[in-house]
Amino acid sequence: IYIYIYIGGQLNRFVTRGRRSYWPSNRLIIMAWKGKDVTILLVDVGDSMCRQKMSAGSELVAKADVAMSLAKTLAQQKMLFLPRSELGVVFFGTAGTVNNLERDGYEHVTVAYDGILRSPDLPMVQYLMKHPDGGAASDAVNGLIVTLDLLIQRTRDMKCTRTIHLLTDLASTSFGDEDLEECVRQLAATSTLLKVSLIGAPPMSMADADWGPWA
């Protein structure tokens, strides 16, 4: 599992390996995959993300805006270097609810483009310049469950590499959540890579933290 930490305008990569961890050098690594590349950006726009601010260059901006800027950059990279890939966007912590699991209680999770995975293009990059109304109670596990369901439904018969890229400050995540452990099992069963971009300073020493199912 790759953990990306965005602090003060700088993106670092933190890699967990079991109970040990290390910081590799800060370089943008573009990997060539076989088959179609399918990625869903899972963006936290919940209460702490909208309320708390952090330094981005010379100004203070909401964490949610930093997450959107990073999501836009990721979409631009896909558009330039993997134009034949497919990209989807899911938000959690939204004021409204738009997803196929809403009747099962997965509220405040909004799936963009009616769940359609599409080739990254300029309209998608422009769409990511502003997040939907947020500030609601956010639950990263609910967002992850909705995203996994979307990814499985859309790629069931495809030969592809599957990635979920979560952008959050982890304020809505509990490592002891049983549903989180089930998500980890589903990630493994579907050969889906989970990347986490941590927006802001880590809430605890990441090297000493008990990562539970993430380890």
Number of C-alpha atoms within 10 A of each C-alpha: 14 16 19 19 21 24 17 17 14 10 17 18 19 22 17 17 12 12 13 10 14 11 11 10 9 11 9 9 6 10 8 9 10 9 11 15 19 24 25 21 21 28 28 34 33 29 18 22 29 19 14 14 17 20 15 17 10 8 9 13 16 17 27 29 20 24 27 20 17 21 23 20 15 15 27 19 14 21 20 11 13 19 16 15 19 20 23 25 25 24 29 32 30 24 18 14 17 18 20 16 16 14 8 7 8 20 23 25 34 28 21 16 12 12 19 14 20 16 18 22 15 12 8 19 18 12 13 20 14 13 17 16 14 23 20 20 16 26 21 26 22 23 25 24 18 22 25 21 13 22 22 15 11 14 15 11 8 11 12 19 18 21 20 24 22 26 29 27 27 21 16 18 15 14 15 12 13 11 15 21 16 14 18 15 13 16 17 12 9 15 13 20 15 20 18 20 24 23 24 22 13 14 11 8 9 13 15 10 11 13 14 14 16 16 14
